[in-house]
Amino acid sequence: MKFIYFNDTGRKVSIHPATFSHGYRGSSEAIKPLEQRVFELPEDTFPWVKMWDYGEIGLSILVSPMKEVE
């Protein structure tokens, strides 16, 4: 499953370290304004996304794969 994030914030968005421990394998570079990033997720999952605004420090995004619970 692919999740595409498009940065329309006008600010750089860093990738939260937990995104990598949750299975993301890709670039750790910040996502620049008007840039998109593809997050490859394991099959049969969907993205759970959270963003933090640390003010002067910047924005950070967490993308975590979630399984459907029946």
HELIX and SHEET records of a PDB file:
HELIX    1   1 ALA A   18  SER A   21  1                                   4    
HELIX    2   2 GLY A   55  ILE A   57  5                                   3    
SHEET    1   A 2 LYS A   2  PHE A   6  0                                        
SHEET    2   A 2 GLN A  36  GLU A  40 -1                                        
SHEET    1   B 3 VAL A  13  ILE A  15  0                                        
SHEET    2   B 3 LEU A  59  MET A  66  1                                        
SHEET    3   B 3 PHE A  46  ASP A  53 -1                                        
END                                                                             
